[in-house]
Amino acid sequence: MDEEIKNVLKQQGFTATKTRLAVLRSILSLQPASMNQLITSLPRVDRATVYRTVDLFVDLGIAKKVSTGFKFRAELGDSFQEHHHHLTCLRGETVIDVHTPEIEYAIEQTANNNGFRPIRHDLEITGYCANCAA
């Protein structure tokens, strides 16, 4: 994975610095990672650098931002992992990845029926996980 991402950075004129690779590893281990989680996991990296690096990764398609209300979480882009959606708990830190072909089919049919050519889509379902709902 590191080599693929290093190649993307190089092709776009960027280098795979230690800091960028550290942010990448944190995204991989925590994904989808909130910015607070990333910053906490990288105590030697300046907060602004974490934000800039995530933005760079998003611009290059290495990562994507998953909206969670007014905030977002970062995870690898669809080029580096299977496309999926999320169930996000409003009370805890729980985020569940869901892979549901029926949802993908419904989105595709909705777009086709309306003469629309989608470029990307995200589905975020917010609510309460089993632990918090009890």
Secondary structure as UniProt FT lines:
FT   HELIX           2..11
FT   TURN            12..13
FT   HELIX           18..30
FT   STRAND          33..34
FT   HELIX           35..41
FT   TURN            43..44
FT   HELIX           47..59
FT   TURN            60..61
FT   STRAND          63..68
FT   TURN            69..70
FT   STRAND          71..76
FT   TURN            78..80
FT   STRAND          85..89
FT   STRAND          95..98
FT   HELIX           101..113
FT   TURN            114..115
FT   STRAND          124..127
FT   HELIX           130..133
//
